[in-house]
Amino acid sequence: MVSPLLWKKIARGLSAGRVQSVAVRLVVEREREIKAFVPEEYWEVDASTTRRAVTPCRCR
């Protein structure tokens, strides 16, 4: 139903439909999220410490 409307109003041979339109929207939204991504520095530090006569400590 949508494709014939496209053929009349825009160009012959284009196709669209309920499922196709939703799928394209999801792809476009995801692409916009990817383009808007700003990387941030992230650090993760692991350390193991020991002292004489004290139980070892593992910190994260």
mmCIF file of the N, C-alpha and C atoms, coordinates in Angstrom:
data_MODEL
# 
_entry.id   MODEL 
# 
loop_
_atom_site.group_PDB 
_atom_site.id 
_atom_site.type_symbol 
_atom_site.label_atom_id 
_atom_site.label_alt_id 
_atom_site.label_comp_id 
_atom_site.label_asym_id 
_atom_site.label_entity_id 
_atom_site.label_seq_id 
_atom_site.pdbx_PDB_ins_code 
_atom_site.Cartn_x 
_atom_site.Cartn_y 
_atom_site.Cartn_z 
_atom_site.occupancy 
_atom_site.B_iso_or_equiv 
_atom_site.pdbx_formal_charge 
_atom_site.auth_seq_id 
_atom_site.auth_comp_id 
_atom_site.auth_asym_id 
_atom_site.auth_atom_id 
_atom_site.pdbx_PDB_model_num 
ATOM 1   N N  . MET A 1 1  ? 0.812  -1.189  0.000  1.00 0.00 ? 1  MET A N  1 
ATOM 2   C CA . MET A 1 1  ? 0.000  0.000   0.000  1.00 0.00 ? 1  MET A CA 1 
ATOM 3   C C  . MET A 1 1  ? 0.863  1.263   0.000  1.00 0.00 ? 1  MET A C  1 
ATOM 4   N N  . VAL A 1 2  ? 1.979  1.237   0.727  1.00 0.00 ? 2  VAL A N  1 
ATOM 5   C CA . VAL A 1 2  ? 2.842  2.405   0.780  1.00 0.00 ? 2  VAL A CA 1 
ATOM 6   C C  . VAL A 1 2  ? 3.637  2.543   -0.518 1.00 0.00 ? 2  VAL A C  1 
ATOM 7   N N  . SER A 1 3  ? 4.108  1.426   -1.074 1.00 0.00 ? 3  SER A N  1 
ATOM 8   C CA . SER A 1 3  ? 4.917  1.481   -2.289 1.00 0.00 ? 3  SER A CA 1 
ATOM 9   C C  . SER A 1 3  ? 4.193  2.153   -3.456 1.00 0.00 ? 3  SER A C  1 
ATOM 10  N N  . PRO A 1 4  ? 2.937  1.809   -3.750 1.00 0.00 ? 4  PRO A N  1 
ATOM 11  C CA . PRO A 1 4  ? 2.249  2.498   -4.844 1.00 0.00 ? 4  PRO A CA 1 
ATOM 12  C C  . PRO A 1 4  ? 2.159  4.008   -4.633 1.00 0.00 ? 4  PRO A C  1 
ATOM 13  N N  . LEU A 1 5  ? 2.005  4.424   -3.386 1.00 0.00 ? 5  LEU A N  1 
ATOM 14  C CA . LEU A 1 5  ? 1.970  5.854   -3.091 1.00 0.00 ? 5  LEU A CA 1 
ATOM 15  C C  . LEU A 1 5  ? 3.328  6.497   -3.418 1.00 0.00 ? 5  LEU A C  1 
ATOM 16  N N  . LEU A 1 6  ? 4.405  5.814   -3.054 1.00 0.00 ? 6  LEU A N  1 
ATOM 17  C CA . LEU A 1 6  ? 5.742  6.305   -3.408 1.00 0.00 ? 6  LEU A CA 1 
ATOM 18  C C  . LEU A 1 6  ? 5.904  6.416   -4.913 1.00 0.00 ? 6  LEU A C  1 
ATOM 19  N N  . TRP A 1 7  ? 5.416  5.411   -5.638 1.00 0.00 ? 7  TRP A N  1 
ATOM 20  C CA . TRP A 1 7  ? 5.555  5.419   -7.088 1.00 0.00 ? 7  TRP A CA 1 
ATOM 21  C C  . TRP A 1 7  ? 4.840  6.620   -7.688 1.00 0.00 ? 7  TRP A C  1 
ATOM 22  N N  . LYS A 1 8  ? 3.675  6.956   -7.146 1.00 0.00 ? 8  LYS A N  1 
ATOM 23  C CA . LYS A 1 8  ? 2.902  8.082   -7.682 1.00 0.00 ? 8  LYS A CA 1 
ATOM 24  C C  . LYS A 1 8  ? 3.533  9.420   -7.302 1.00 0.00 ? 8  LYS A C  1 
ATOM 25  N N  . LYS A 1 9  ? 3.992  9.551   -6.063 1.00 0.00 ? 9  LYS A N  1 
ATOM 26  C CA . LYS A 1 9  ? 4.440  10.841  -5.551 1.00 0.00 ? 9  LYS A CA 1 
ATOM 27  C C  . LYS A 1 9  ? 5.938  11.115  -5.750 1.00 0.00 ? 9  LYS A C  1 
ATOM 28  N N  . ILE A 1 10 ? 6.771  10.069  -5.733 1.00 0.00 ? 10 ILE A N  1 
ATOM 29  C CA . ILE A 1 10 ? 8.214  10.311  -5.751 1.00 0.00 ? 10 ILE A CA 1 
ATOM 30  C C  . ILE A 1 10 ? 8.875  9.695   -6.984 1.00 0.00 ? 10 ILE A C  1 
ATOM 31  N N  . ALA A 1 11 ? 9.029  8.379   -7.001 1.00 0.00 ? 11 ALA A N  1 
ATOM 32  C CA . ALA A 1 11 ? 9.693  7.735   -8.136 1.00 0.00 ? 11 ALA A CA 1 
ATOM 33  C C  . ALA A 1 11 ? 9.271  6.278   -8.239 1.00 0.00 ? 11 ALA A C  1 
ATOM 34  N N  . ARG A 1 12 ? 9.140  5.830   -9.451 1.00 0.00 ? 12 ARG A N  1 
ATOM 35  C CA . ARG A 1 12 ? 8.765  4.441   -9.694 1.00 0.00 ? 12 ARG A CA 1 
ATOM 36  C C  . ARG A 1 12 ? 9.906  3.523   -9.259 1.00 0.00 ? 12 ARG A C  1 
ATOM 37  N N  . GLY A 1 13 ? 9.582  2.382   -8.722 1.00 0.00 ? 13 GLY A N  1 
ATOM 38  C CA . GLY A 1 13 ? 10.585 1.395   -8.342 1.00 0.00 ? 13 GLY A CA 1 
ATOM 39  C C  . GLY A 1 13 ? 11.011 1.457   -6.881 1.00 0.00 ? 13 GLY A C  1 
ATOM 40  N N  . LEU A 1 14 ? 10.641 2.516   -6.171 1.00 0.00 ? 14 LEU A N  1 
ATOM 41  C CA . LEU A 1 14 ? 10.955 2.579   -4.746 1.00 0.00 ? 14 LEU A CA 1 
ATOM 42  C C  . LEU A 1 14 ? 10.024 1.636   -3.993 1.00 0.00 ? 14 LEU A C  1 
ATOM 43  N N  . SER A 1 15 ? 10.473 1.122   -2.884 1.00 0.00 ? 15 SER A N  1 
ATOM 44  C CA . SER A 1 15 ? 9.598  0.258   -2.102 1.00 0.00 ? 15 SER A CA 1 
ATOM 45  C C  . SER A 1 15 ? 9.622  0.674   -0.638 1.00 0.00 ? 15 SER A C  1 
ATOM 46  N N  . ALA A 1 16 ? 8.516  0.453   0.024  1.00 0.00 ? 16 ALA A N  1 
ATOM 47  C CA . ALA A 1 16 ? 8.390  0.749   1.448  1.00 0.00 ? 16 ALA A CA 1 
ATOM 48  C C  . ALA A 1 16 ? 7.236  -0.071  1.991  1.00 0.00 ? 16 ALA A C  1 
ATOM 49  N N  . GLY A 1 17 ? 7.239  -0.256  3.270  1.00 0.00 ? 17 GLY A N  1 
ATOM 50  C CA . GLY A 1 17 ? 6.168  -0.998  3.922  1.00 0.00 ? 17 GLY A CA 1 
ATOM 51  C C  . GLY A 1 17 ? 6.290  -0.843  5.417  1.00 0.00 ? 17 GLY A C  1 
ATOM 52  N N  . ARG A 1 18 ? 5.338  -1.420  6.142  1.00 0.00 ? 18 ARG A N  1 
ATOM 53  C CA . ARG A 1 18 ? 5.343  -1.257  7.597  1.00 0.00 ? 18 ARG A CA 1 
ATOM 54  C C  . ARG A 1 18 ? 6.613  -1.790  8.224  1.00 0.00 ? 18 ARG A C  1 
ATOM 55  N N  . VAL A 1 19 ? 7.010  -2.997  7.856  1.00 0.00 ? 19 VAL A N  1 
ATOM 56  C CA . VAL A 1 19 ? 8.204  -3.608  8.463  1.00 0.00 ? 19 VAL A CA 1 
ATOM 57  C C  . VAL A 1 19 ? 9.473  -2.941  7.947  1.00 0.00 ? 19 VAL A C  1 
ATOM 58  N N  . GLN A 1 20 ? 9.524  -2.690  6.664  1.00 0.00 ? 20 GLN A N  1 
ATOM 59  C CA . GLN A 1 20 ? 10.708 -2.074  6.071  1.00 0.00 ? 20 GLN A CA 1 
ATOM 60  C C  . GLN A 1 20 ? 10.949 -0.687  6.659  1.00 0.00 ? 20 GLN A C  1 
ATOM 61  N N  . SER A 1 21 ? 9.904  0.090   6.825  1.00 0.00 ? 21 SER A N  1 
ATOM 62  C CA . SER A 1 21 ? 10.034 1.443   7.372  1.00 0.00 ? 21 SER A CA 1 
ATOM 63  C C  . SER A 1 21 ? 10.582 1.415   8.800  1.00 0.00 ? 21 SER A C  1 
ATOM 64  N N  . VAL A 1 22 ? 10.097 0.487   9.616  1.00 0.00 ? 22 VAL A N  1 
ATOM 65  C CA . VAL A 1 22 ? 10.566 0.368   11.000 1.00 0.00 ? 22 VAL A CA 1 
ATOM 66  C C  . VAL A 1 22 ? 12.028 -0.061  11.019 1.00 0.00 ? 22 VAL A C  1 
ATOM 67  N N  . ALA A 1 23 ? 12.376 -1.019  10.187 1.00 0.00 ? 23 ALA A N  1 
ATOM 68  C CA . ALA A 1 23 ? 13.758 -1.502  10.147 1.00 0.00 ? 23 ALA A CA 1 
ATOM 69  C C  . ALA A 1 23 ? 14.719 -0.383  9.740  1.00 0.00 ? 23 ALA A C  1 
ATOM 70  N N  . VAL A 1 24 ? 14.340 0.392   8.741  1.00 0.00 ? 24 VAL A N  1 
ATOM 71  C CA . VAL A 1 24 ? 15.185 1.502   8.302  1.00 0.00 ? 24 VAL A CA 1 
ATOM 72  C C  . VAL A 1 24 ? 15.310 2.528   9.418  1.00 0.00 ? 24 VAL A C  1 
ATOM 73  N N  . ARG A 1 25 ? 14.221 2.810   10.116 1.00 0.00 ? 25 ARG A N  1 
ATOM 74  C CA . ARG A 1 25 ? 14.275 3.771   11.221 1.00 0.00 ? 25 ARG A CA 1 
ATOM 75  C C  . ARG A 1 25 ? 15.248 3.301   12.298 1.00 0.00 ? 25 ARG A C  1 
ATOM 76  N N  . LEU A 1 26 ? 15.209 2.009   12.645 1.00 0.00 ? 26 LEU A N  1 
ATOM 77  C CA . LEU A 1 26 ? 16.126 1.473   13.664 1.00 0.00 ? 26 LEU A CA 1 
ATOM 78  C C  . LEU A 1 26 ? 17.576 1.611   13.225 1.00 0.00 ? 26 LEU A C  1 
ATOM 79  N N  . VAL A 1 27 ? 17.847 1.332   11.964 1.00 0.00 ? 27 VAL A N  1 
ATOM 80  C CA . VAL A 1 27 ? 19.210 1.456   11.446 1.00 0.00 ? 27 VAL A CA 1 
ATOM 81  C C  . VAL A 1 27 ? 19.663 2.912   11.494 1.00 0.00 ? 27 VAL A C  1 
ATOM 82  N N  . VAL A 1 28 ? 18.802 3.826   11.090 1.00 0.00 ? 28 VAL A N  1 
ATOM 83  C CA . VAL A 1 28 ? 19.149 5.253   11.102 1.00 0.00 ? 28 VAL A CA 1 
ATOM 84  C C  . VAL A 1 28 ? 19.380 5.742   12.528 1.00 0.00 ? 28 VAL A C  1 
ATOM 85  N N  . GLU A 1 29 ? 18.529 5.350   13.472 1.00 0.00 ? 29 GLU A N  1 
ATOM 86  C CA . GLU A 1 29 ? 18.710 5.759   14.869 1.00 0.00 ? 29 GLU A CA 1 
ATOM 87  C C  . GLU A 1 29 ? 20.033 5.252   15.418 1.00 0.00 ? 29 GLU A C  1 
ATOM 88  N N  . ARG A 1 30 ? 20.355 3.995   15.115 1.00 0.00 ? 30 ARG A N  1 
ATOM 89  C CA . ARG A 1 30 ? 21.617 3.422   15.603 1.00 0.00 ? 30 ARG A CA 1 
ATOM 90  C C  . ARG A 1 30 ? 22.810 4.148   14.991 1.00 0.00 ? 30 ARG A C  1 
ATOM 91  N N  . GLU A 1 31 ? 22.725 4.462   13.714 1.00 0.00 ? 31 GLU A N  1 
ATOM 92  C CA . GLU A 1 31 ? 23.799 5.183   13.046 1.00 0.00 ? 31 GLU A CA 1 
ATOM 93  C C  . GLU A 1 31 ? 23.997 6.561   13.674 1.00 0.00 ? 31 GLU A C  1 
ATOM 94  N N  . ARG A 1 32 ? 22.923 7.221   14.023 1.00 0.00 ? 32 ARG A N  1 
ATOM 95  C CA . ARG A 1 32 ? 23.024 8.536   14.682 1.00 0.00 ? 32 ARG A CA 1 
ATOM 96  C C  . ARG A 1 32 ? 23.675 8.413   16.057 1.00 0.00 ? 32 ARG A C  1 
ATOM 97  N N  . GLU A 1 33 ? 23.323 7.350   16.800 1.00 0.00 ? 33 GLU A N  1 
ATOM 98  C CA . GLU A 1 33 ? 23.956 7.120   18.109 1.00 0.00 ? 33 GLU A CA 1 
ATOM 99  C C  . GLU A 1 33 ? 25.459 6.916   17.951 1.00 0.00 ? 33 GLU A C  1 
ATOM 100 N N  . ILE A 1 34 ? 25.838 6.144   16.954 1.00 0.00 ? 34 ILE A N  1 
ATOM 101 C CA . ILE A 1 34 ? 27.256 5.865   16.722 1.00 0.00 ? 34 ILE A CA 1 
ATOM 102 C C  . ILE A 1 34 ? 27.994 7.151   16.373 1.00 0.00 ? 34 ILE A C  1 
ATOM 103 N N  . LYS A 1 35 ? 27.412 7.969   15.503 1.00 0.00 ? 35 LYS A N  1 
ATOM 104 C CA . LYS A 1 35 ? 28.057 9.225   15.110 1.00 0.00 ? 35 LYS A CA 1 
ATOM 105 C C  . LYS A 1 35 ? 28.144 10.212  16.266 1.00 0.00 ? 35 LYS A C  1 
ATOM 106 N N  . ALA A 1 36 ? 27.190 10.162  17.194 1.00 0.00 ? 36 ALA A N  1 
ATOM 107 C CA . ALA A 1 36 ? 27.170 11.092  18.323 1.00 0.00 ? 36 ALA A CA 1 
ATOM 108 C C  . ALA A 1 36 ? 28.069 10.630  19.473 1.00 0.00 ? 36 ALA A C  1 
ATOM 109 N N  . PHE A 1 37 ? 28.606 9.425   19.380 1.00 0.00 ? 37 PHE A N  1 
ATOM 110 C CA . PHE A 1 37 ? 29.424 8.867   20.457 1.00 0.00 ? 37 PHE A CA 1 
ATOM 111 C C  . PHE A 1 37 ? 30.689 9.681   20.657 1.00 0.00 ? 37 PHE A C  1 
ATOM 112 N N  . VAL A 1 38 ? 30.953 10.028  21.902 1.00 0.00 ? 38 VAL A N  1 
ATOM 113 C CA . VAL A 1 38 ? 32.189 10.728  22.263 1.00 0.00 ? 38 VAL A CA 1 
ATOM 114 C C  . VAL A 1 38 ? 32.951 9.819   23.227 1.00 0.00 ? 38 VAL A C  1 
ATOM 115 N N  . PRO A 1 39 ? 34.102 9.295   22.801 1.00 0.00 ? 39 PRO A N  1 
ATOM 116 C CA . PRO A 1 39 ? 34.840 8.384   23.674 1.00 0.00 ? 39 PRO A CA 1 
ATOM 117 C C  . PRO A 1 39 ? 35.350 9.103   24.923 1.00 0.00 ? 39 PRO A C  1 
ATOM 118 N N  . GLU A 1 40 ? 35.331 8.392   26.027 1.00 0.00 ? 40 GLU A N  1 
ATOM 119 C CA . GLU A 1 40 ? 35.844 8.918   27.283 1.00 0.00 ? 40 GLU A CA 1 
ATOM 120 C C  . GLU A 1 40 ? 36.932 7.990   27.787 1.00 0.00 ? 40 GLU A C  1 
ATOM 121 N N  . GLU A 1 41 ? 37.938 8.582   28.406 1.00 0.00 ? 41 GLU A N  1 
ATOM 122 C CA . GLU A 1 41 ? 39.015 7.795   28.964 1.00 0.00 ? 41 GLU A CA 1 
ATOM 123 C C  . GLU A 1 41 ? 38.495 6.981   30.150 1.00 0.00 ? 41 GLU A C  1 
ATOM 124 N N  . TYR A 1 42 ? 38.911 5.738   30.234 1.00 0.00 ? 42 TYR A N  1 
ATOM 125 C CA . TYR A 1 42 ? 38.454 4.848   31.293 1.00 0.00 ? 42 TYR A CA 1 
ATOM 126 C C  . TYR A 1 42 ? 39.639 4.032   31.780 1.00 0.00 ? 42 TYR A C  1 
ATOM 127 N N  . TRP A 1 43 ? 39.802 4.002   33.065 1.00 0.00 ? 43 TRP A N  1 
ATOM 128 C CA . TRP A 1 43 ? 40.916 3.265   33.650 1.00 0.00 ? 43 TRP A CA 1 
ATOM 129 C C  . TRP A 1 43 ? 40.398 2.243   34.640 1.00 0.00 ? 43 TRP A C  1 
ATOM 130 N N  . GLU A 1 44 ? 41.027 1.091   34.646 1.00 0.00 ? 44 GLU A N  1 
ATOM 131 C CA . GLU A 1 44 ? 40.740 0.069   35.649 1.00 0.00 ? 44 GLU A CA 1 
ATOM 132 C C  . GLU A 1 44 ? 42.088 -0.382  36.207 1.00 0.00 ? 44 GLU A C  1 
ATOM 133 N N  . VAL A 1 45 ? 42.237 -0.292  37.517 1.00 0.00 ? 45 VAL A N  1 
ATOM 134 C CA . VAL A 1 45 ? 43.511 -0.613  38.147 1.00 0.00 ? 45 VAL A CA 1 
ATOM 135 C C  . VAL A 1 45 ? 43.306 -1.750  39.140 1.00 0.00 ? 45 VAL A C  1 
ATOM 136 N N  . ASP A 1 46 ? 44.131 -2.762  39.019 1.00 0.00 ? 46 ASP A N  1 
ATOM 137 C CA . ASP A 1 46 ? 44.148 -3.870  39.974 1.00 0.00 ? 46 ASP A CA 1 
ATOM 138 C C  . ASP A 1 46 ? 45.470 -3.819  40.730 1.00 0.00 ? 46 ASP A C  1 
ATOM 139 N N  . ALA A 1 47 ? 45.433 -4.054  42.027 1.00 0.00 ? 47 ALA A N  1 
ATOM 140 C CA . ALA A 1 47 ? 46.665 -4.051  42.819 1.00 0.00 ? 47 ALA A CA 1 
ATOM 141 C C  . ALA A 1 47 ? 46.588 -5.135  43.887 1.00 0.00 ? 47 ALA A C  1 
ATOM 142 N N  . SER A 1 48 ? 47.685 -5.798  44.071 1.00 0.00 ? 48 SER A N  1 
ATOM 143 C CA . SER A 1 48 ? 47.819 -6.767  45.154 1.00 0.00 ? 48 SER A CA 1 
ATOM 144 C C  . SER A 1 48 ? 48.911 -6.253  46.085 1.00 0.00 ? 48 SER A C  1 
ATOM 145 N N  . THR A 1 49 ? 48.592 -6.181  47.363 1.00 0.00 ? 49 THR A N  1 
ATOM 146 C CA . THR A 1 49 ? 49.583 -5.678  48.322 1.00 0.00 ? 49 THR A CA 1 
ATOM 147 C C  . THR A 1 49 ? 49.763 -6.668  49.457 1.00 0.00 ? 49 THR A C  1 
ATOM 148 N N  . THR A 1 50 ? 50.933 -6.668  50.032 1.00 0.00 ? 50 THR A N  1 
ATOM 149 C CA . THR A 1 50 ? 51.189 -7.495  51.213 1.00 0.00 ? 50 THR A CA 1 
ATOM 150 C C  . THR A 1 50 ? 52.143 -6.746  52.146 1.00 0.00 ? 50 THR A C  1 
ATOM 151 N N  . ARG A 1 51 ? 51.975 -7.008  53.408 1.00 0.00 ? 51 ARG A N  1 
ATOM 152 C CA . ARG A 1 51 ? 52.912 -6.530  54.426 1.00 0.00 ? 51 ARG A CA 1 
ATOM 153 C C  . ARG A 1 51 ? 53.250 -7.731  55.296 1.00 0.00 ? 51 ARG A C  1 
ATOM 154 N N  . ARG A 1 52 ? 54.371 -7.671  55.914 1.00 0.00 ? 52 ARG A N  1 
ATOM 155 C CA . ARG A 1 52 ? 54.754 -8.789  56.790 1.00 0.00 ? 52 ARG A CA 1 
ATOM 156 C C  . ARG A 1 52 ? 53.744 -8.987  57.896 1.00 0.00 ? 52 ARG A C  1 
ATOM 157 N N  . ALA A 1 53 ? 53.396 -10.205 58.145 1.00 0.00 ? 53 ALA A N  1 
ATOM 158 C CA . ALA A 1 53 ? 52.495 -10.595 59.234 1.00 0.00 ? 53 ALA A CA 1 
ATOM 159 C C  . ALA A 1 53 ? 51.075 -10.029 59.067 1.00 0.00 ? 53 ALA A C  1 
ATOM 160 N N  . VAL A 1 54 ? 50.716 -9.636  57.869 1.00 0.00 ? 54 VAL A N  1 
ATOM 161 C CA . VAL A 1 54 ? 49.362 -9.141  57.606 1.00 0.00 ? 54 VAL A CA 1 
ATOM 162 C C  . VAL A 1 54 ? 48.801 -9.925  56.416 1.00 0.00 ? 54 VAL A C  1 
ATOM 163 N N  . THR A 1 55 ? 47.531 -10.180 56.453 1.00 0.00 ? 55 THR A N  1 
ATOM 164 C CA . THR A 1 55 ? 46.878 -10.909 55.363 1.00 0.00 ? 55 THR A CA 1 
ATOM 165 C C  . THR A 1 55 ? 46.969 -10.095 54.066 1.00 0.00 ? 55 THR A C  1 
ATOM 166 N N  . PRO A 1 56 ? 47.296 -10.765 52.949 1.00 0.00 ? 56 PRO A N  1 
ATOM 167 C CA . PRO A 1 56 ? 47.370 -10.049 51.673 1.00 0.00 ? 56 PRO A CA 1 
ATOM 168 C C  . PRO A 1 56 ? 46.023 -9.373  51.337 1.00 0.00 ? 56 PRO A C  1 
ATOM 169 N N  . CYS A 1 57 ? 46.112 -8.268  50.668 1.00 0.00 ? 57 CYS A N  1 
ATOM 170 C CA . CYS A 1 57 ? 44.921 -7.498  50.286 1.00 0.00 ? 57 CYS A CA 1 
ATOM 171 C C  . CYS A 1 57 ? 44.888 -7.359  48.771 1.00 0.00 ? 57 CYS A C  1 
ATOM 172 N N  . ARG A 1 58 ? 43.758 -7.655  48.183 1.00 0.00 ? 58 ARG A N  1 
ATOM 173 C CA . ARG A 1 58 ? 43.595 -7.451  46.726 1.00 0.00 ? 58 ARG A CA 1 
ATOM 174 C C  . ARG A 1 58 ? 42.596 -6.321  46.526 1.00 0.00 ? 58 ARG A C  1 
ATOM 175 N N  . CYS A 1 59 ? 43.012 -5.296  45.859 1.00 0.00 ? 59 CYS A N  1 
ATOM 176 C CA . CYS A 1 59 ? 42.175 -4.111  45.656 1.00 0.00 ? 59 CYS A CA 1 
ATOM 177 C C  . CYS A 1 59 ? 41.803 -3.988  44.185 1.00 0.00 ? 59 CYS A C  1 
ATOM 178 N N  . ARG A 1 60 ? 40.635 -3.478  43.988 1.00 0.00 ? 60 ARG A N  1 
ATOM 179 C CA . ARG A 1 60 ? 40.203 -3.265  42.617 1.00 0.00 ? 60 ARG A CA 1 
ATOM 180 C C  . ARG A 1 60 ? 39.456 -1.970  42.525 1.00 0.00 ? 60 ARG A C  1 
# 
